[in-house]
């Protein structure tokens, strides 16, 4: 059994029921929109976010209709964000398939992303899910701020480790935290447990993103992106930040100059990638990733043992060891 299937075991029935529930929310009278939506549904990924919502809900109470609504809203938000990101980044493939942007071009892609987001918001309002709507609205704001902060820092290549954590908390961890917090809110957990699940999601999300940044230094693009893709986009991530902090001024200036002027040339950035690997950048990032994953595990261990708690523990472990 695949690890993702083992993690889903405590919520297998709910995840199976969620698929038609989610699909029904996207039905429209517009043939082009239905065509694109069906394309999206056929190429869904691991469904990590709905899985987190259901597991968080079950850890804190009994899964109900509000939980399904929360999962629908966040999955719609996540999908809309991916579509918009592909337009901004001019990406034409995602998980080995053509992106919406590649098949239907930018204008339609943006409109489809807007449609998914507005559908989710409407669904939450109809179900009177105001608390979840507040969580998701905050997540959208934070994600936008994170993207803009990263763009600003990439222009000047002056990112510090503190700024890096701020960016990935906003860009990645906020959405994962919205999942775990929404799951607890949907089952009317008490304030203390809701706060714990929010903090769990933040730590899990940061560990998840650091793992992504480590994978970008692999020789083969296991994430579906070419190795060194972050540097090609002038994104300064934790492995590089560490070696720049440790490097002599002359070496640091040389690396920054290479990234600034030659970031799109594989031949030029290959020595930078090698320098990061050879000088402990990956090991440093891996240690930091484990620090955040340990914080997430400590929160889970405050709950009584159960199949759901064990599944979440396995999910944290999977996050730090995954190869894609």
C-alpha positions in Angstrom: 0.0 0.0 0.0 1.3 3.5 -0.9 2.1 5.8 2.0 -0.5 8.3 0.8 -3.2 5.5 0.9 -2.1 4.5 4.4 -2.4 8.1 5.6 -5.9 8.3 4.1 -7.2 5.1 5.8 -8.9 6.8 8.8 -10.8 9.1 6.4 -11.0 6.7 3.3 -14.8 6.9 3.2 -14.9 10.7 3.6 -12.3 11.2 0.8 -14.3 8.9 -1.5 -17.5 10.8 -0.8 -15.7 14.2 -1.2 -14.9 13.6 -4.9 -18.5 13.7 -6.2 -19.3 16.4 -3.6 -16.6 18.6 -5.0 -17.4 17.8 -8.6 -21.0 18.8 -8.1 -20.0 22.3 -6.9 -18.3 22.9 -10.3 -21.2 22.0 -12.6 -22.1 24.9 -14.9 -24.1 25.5 -18.1 -21.0 26.8 -19.9 -19.6 24.0 -22.1 -16.1 25.5 -22.3 -15.9 25.8 -18.5 -17.2 22.3 -18.0 -14.5 21.0 -20.4 -11.7 22.8 -18.5 -13.1 21.7 -15.1 -13.2 18.1 -16.2 -9.6 18.4 -17.4 -8.6 19.7 -13.9 -10.5 17.0 -12.1 -8.9 14.2 -14.2 -5.5 15.5 -13.2 -5.9 16.0 -9.5 -2.8 15.4 -7.4 -2.5 13.8 -4.0 -5.3 15.9 -2.5 -3.2 16.7 0.4 -5.3 19.7 1.4 -8.7 18.0 1.7 -6.9 15.1 3.4 -5.5 17.5 6.0 -8.9 19.1 6.6 -10.6 15.7 7.2 -7.8 14.4 9.4 -7.8 17.6 11.5 -11.5 17.4 11.8 -11.5 13.8 12.9 -8.7 14.4 15.3 -10.9 17.0 17.0 -14.4 15.7 16.6 -16.9 14.2 14.2 -16.7 15.0 10.5 -19.9 16.7 9.2 -21.2 18.7 6.2 -19.3 21.8 7.3 -16.1 19.8 7.0 -16.9 18.9 3.4 -17.7 22.6 2.7 -14.4 23.7 4.2 -12.5 21.1 2.1 -14.3 22.3 -1.0 -13.5 25.9 -0.4 -9.8 25.4 0.2 -9.4 22.9 -2.7 -11.0 25.5 -5.0 -8.7 28.2 -3.6 -5.7 26.0 -4.1 -6.6 25.1 -7.6 -7.3 28.7 -8.6 -3.9 29.7 -7.1 -2.1 27.1 -9.2 -3.8 28.2 -12.4 -3.0 31.9 -11.7 0.6 31.0 -10.8 1.1 29.2 -14.1 -0.1 32.3 -15.9 2.3 34.6 -13.9 5.2 32.2 -14.3 4.4 31.4 -17.9 4.4 27.7 -17.0 3.2 25.2 -19.6 3.4 22.0 -17.7 2.2 20.8 -14.3 2.8 17.3 -12.9 3.8 16.2 -16.4 0.6 17.4 -18.0 -0.1 20.6 -20.0 -1.2 23.5 -17.8 -4.5 25.3 -18.3 -2.4 28.2 -19.5 -0.8 26.1 -22.2 -4.0 24.7 -23.6 -6.4 27.7 -23.3 -4.0 30.7 -22.9 -3.8 33.4 -20.3 -7.2 35.1 -20.5 -9.2 32.0 -20.1 -6.9 30.7 -17.4 -7.3 33.8 -15.3 -11.1 33.7 -15.7 -11.2 30.0 -14.7 -9.1 30.7 -11.7 -11.4 33.6 -10.7 -14.5 31.3 -11.3 -13.1 28.6 -9.0 -12.3 31.1 -6.2 -15.7 32.9 -6.4 -17.4 29.5 -6.4 -15.7 28.6 -3.2 -16.6 31.9 -1.6 -20.2 31.6 -2.6 -20.4 28.0 -1.3 -19.1 29.1 2.1 -21.6 32.0 2.3 -24.5 29.7 1.4 -23.5 27.3 4.1 -23.0 30.1 6.6 -19.4 29.1 7.1 -18.3 32.6 8.2 -15.4 31.4 10.5 -13.9 29.3 7.7 -14.4 32.1 5.2 -12.4 34.4 7.5 -9.6 31.8 7.7 -9.5 31.4 3.9 -9.7 35.2 3.3 -6.7 35.7 5.6 -4.9 32.9 3.7 -5.5 34.6 0.3 -4.1 37.9 1.7 -1.0 36.3 3.2 -0.3 34.2 0.0 -0.5 37.4 -2.1 1.8 39.2 0.3 4.3 36.3 0.2 4.4 36.2 -3.6 5.0 40.0 -3.8 7.6 39.9 -1.0 9.5 37.2 -2.9 9.4 39.2 -6.2 10.7 42.2 -4.3 13.6 40.3 -2.8 14.5 38.5 -6.0 15.0 41.9 -7.7 17.8 42.8 -5.3 18.9 39.3 -4.2 19.1 40.6 -0.6 17.0 38.0 1.2 17.9 37.0 4.7 17.0 33.8 6.5 14.4 35.7 8.5 12.9 37.1 5.3 12.9 33.6 3.8 10.9 32.2 6.7 8.4 35.1 6.4 8.0 34.4 2.6 7.4 30.6 2.9 5.1 31.0 5.9 2.9 33.4 3.9 3.3 31.6 0.5 3.0 27.9 1.6 2.4 27.4 5.3 -0.6 29.8 5.5 -2.7 27.6 3.2 -1.7 24.4 4.9 -2.5 26.0 8.3 -5.8 27.1 6.9 -6.6 23.4 6.2 -5.8 22.2 9.7 -7.4 25.2 11.4 -10.6 24.9 9.2 -10.8 21.2 9.9 -10.9 21.9 13.7 -13.3 24.8 13.3 -15.7 22.7 11.2 -16.3 20.3 14.1 -16.6 23.1 16.7 -13.4 22.3 18.5 -12.5 24.5 21.5 -10.3 27.6 21.0 -7.2 25.9 22.4 -7.4 23.0 20.0 -8.1 25.3 17.0 -5.0 27.3 17.9 -3.0 24.1 18.2 -4.1 22.9 14.8 -3.3 26.3 13.3 0.2 26.1 14.7 0.6 22.5 13.6 -0.2 23.6 10.0 2.3 26.4 10.1 5.1 24.1 11.2 4.1 21.4 8.7 3.9 23.9 5.9 7.3 25.4 6.6 8.9 21.9 6.7 7.1 21.1 3.5 8.5 24.1 1.7 12.0 23.6 2.9 11.8 20.0 1.6 10.7 21.4 -1.8 13.6 23.8 -1.8 16.0 21.0 -1.0 14.6 18.9 -3.9 15.3 21.7 -6.3 19.0 20.9 -5.9 18.5 17.3 -7.0 20.1 16.4 -10.3 16.9 15.2 -11.7 13.8 17.3 -11.6 11.7 15.0 -9.4 9.2 17.8 -8.6 8.4 18.1 -12.3 10.8 21.1 -12.5 14.3 21.2 -13.8 17.1 21.1 -11.1 18.1 24.6 -10.1 14.8 26.0 -11.2 14.6 28.3 -8.2 17.9 29.9 -9.1 16.8 30.3 -12.7 13.9 32.3 -11.4 16.2 34.3 -9.0 14.5 32.7 -6.0 17.0 32.6 -3.1 16.1 29.7 -0.9 17.5 28.4 2.4 20.3 26.2 1.1 21.7 29.1 -0.9 21.1 31.7 1.9 23.1 29.6 4.3 26.2 29.2 2.1 26.0 32.9 1.2 26.0 33.8 4.9 29.1 31.6 5.4 31.0 32.5 2.2 33.8 35.0 2.1 32.9 38.4 0.7 34.6 37.8 -2.7 32.9 34.4 -3.2 29.5 35.9 -2.1 29.8 38.7 -4.6 30.7 36.2 -7.4 27.7 34.0 -6.7 25.3 37.0 -6.5 26.7 38.4 -9.8 26.3 35.0 -11.5 22.6 34.7 -10.4 21.9 38.4 -11.2 23.3 38.3 -14.8 23.3 34.6 -15.8 20.4 33.0 -13.9 18.8 31.6 -17.0 22.0 29.9 -18.3 22.3 26.4 -17.0 26.1 26.3 -17.7 26.6 29.3 -15.6 24.5 28.3 -12.6 25.7 24.7 -12.4 28.8 25.8 -10.4 26.5 27.7 -8.0 24.4 24.6 -7.4 27.6 22.5 -6.8 28.9 25.1 -4.4 25.7 25.0 -2.4 25.8 21.2 -2.2 29.5 21.0 -1.4 29.4 23.7 1.3 26.6 22.3 3.5 23.6 24.2 2.2 21.5 21.1 1.8 22.5 19.7 5.2 21.7 23.0 6.9 18.3 23.2 5.3 17.6 19.6 6.2 18.3 20.3 9.9 16.0 23.3 9.9 13.3 21.3 8.2 13.5 18.7 10.9 13.3 21.4 13.6 9.9 22.5 12.2 8.7 19.0 11.7 9.5 18.1 15.3 7.4 21.1 16.4 4.5 19.7 14.4 5.0 16.3 15.9 5.1 17.7 19.5 1.6 19.2 18.9 0.2 15.9 17.6 1.7 14.0 20.6 -0.4 16.2 22.9 -3.5 14.4 21.5 -4.5 10.9 22.7 -3.3 8.0 20.5 -5.7 7.1 17.6 -5.6 6.0 14.0 -6.1 9.6 13.0 -3.2 10.9 15.1 -0.9 8.1 13.8 -1.9 9.0 10.2 -1.0 12.7 10.8 2.3 11.7 12.3 3.0 9.6 9.2 2.1 12.5 7.1 4.6 14.7 8.8 7.3 12.0 8.3 6.3 11.7 4.7 6.6 15.4 4.2 10.3 15.4 5.2 11.2 12.3 3.2 9.2 12.7 0.0 10.9 12.8 -3.4 8.3 14.8 -5.3 
